Amino acid sequence: MSGVALAKSWTPFQVTSGSDAPGFSNADGSRMDRSDILDPSILGGSISHPDLSRQRLPRSAFRYMPRGAKRGNLGRNTFRRGPVRNVNAGFTFDWLLAKERT
């Protein structure tokens, strides 16, 4: 018998934007531009299920970073998503085959 267990508690993640500002595309070439946060009341929360992410982190709480800014005011890995718990088990059995009689 063998087993493997995985447990992660509240993995951090960040909200990013693929654009520097509306109409400017990705001028600085950075793929992970941080947004500006407009509603700080959502800080400190966690997302226990992916279906709750739009409700807990509404688009209206963020904006593109201002033109000319190097990054938005939202920190890196500011939010947390729920824990992951996974257990895998395996069973093996050895068969003993009898020798053929001659």
C-alpha positions in Angstrom: 0.0 0.0 0.0 1.3 3.5 -0.8 0.0 7.0 -0.6 0.7 10.6 -1.4 -0.9 13.6 0.3 -0.8 17.2 -0.9 -1.9 20.1 1.3 -1.6 23.8 0.3 -3.0 26.6 2.5 -4.3 29.7 0.9 -2.1 30.1 -2.2 -1.3 33.8 -3.0 -2.3 35.3 -6.4 -2.3 38.7 -8.0 -4.6 40.7 -10.3 -2.9 41.7 -13.5 -3.7 43.5 -16.7 -2.5 42.7 -20.1 -2.5 46.4 -21.1 -0.8 49.5 -19.8 -3.9 51.7 -20.4 -6.9 51.6 -22.7 -5.9 52.3 -26.2 -2.2 52.0 -25.5 -1.9 48.2 -25.7 1.2 46.9 -24.0 3.6 49.7 -24.6 6.2 48.8 -22.1 6.4 45.1 -23.1 5.6 43.8 -19.6 3.0 41.0 -19.6 2.1 41.3 -15.9 1.1 44.9 -15.4 -0.4 45.5 -12.0 -3.7 47.3 -11.9 -4.6 50.3 -9.7 -7.1 49.4 -6.9 -10.1 51.8 -6.5 -11.9 49.9 -3.7 -9.5 49.0 -0.9 -12.4 47.3 1.0 -11.8 44.1 -1.0 -8.2 43.8 0.4 -7.6 41.1 3.0 -10.3 38.8 1.5 -9.8 35.3 0.2 -11.5 33.4 -2.6 -12.6 29.9 -1.4 -14.1 28.9 -4.7 -13.3 30.0 -8.3 -17.0 30.7 -9.0 -16.9 33.5 -6.3 -14.0 35.4 -7.9 -16.1 37.8 -10.0 -18.3 38.6 -7.0 -15.4 39.1 -4.5 -13.1 40.9 -7.0 -15.4 43.0 -9.2 -13.9 44.7 -12.3 -15.2 48.0 -11.0 -12.7 47.8 -8.0 -9.7 48.1 -10.4 -8.5 50.4 -13.2 -5.7 50.3 -15.7 -2.5 51.9 -14.4 -2.2 55.6 -15.3 -0.4 56.5 -18.5 3.3 56.9 -17.9 3.3 54.9 -14.6 5.7 52.0 -14.3 3.2 49.9 -12.3 -0.2 50.1 -10.6 -0.7 50.6 -6.9 -1.9 47.1 -6.2 0.7 44.9 -4.5 2.1 41.6 -5.7 0.3 38.4 -4.4 -2.3 40.5 -2.6 -5.1 38.0 -2.6 -5.4 34.3 -1.5 -7.3 31.5 -3.0 -8.7 28.6 -1.0 -6.7 25.6 0.3 -6.0 22.5 -1.8 -6.2 19.1 -0.2 -5.6 16.0 -2.2 -4.9 12.3 -1.2 -3.9 9.6 -3.6 -3.6 5.9 -2.6 -2.3 2.9 -4.4 -2.5 -0.8 -3.6 -0.3 -3.5 -5.1 -0.5 -7.2 -4.8 2.2 -9.8 -5.7 1.0 -13.0 -7.2 3.0 -16.1 -6.6 2.7 -18.5 -9.5 3.4 -22.2 -9.0 6.2 -23.8 -11.0 5.1 -26.2 -13.7 5.7 -29.8 -12.7 7.8 -32.0 -14.9 
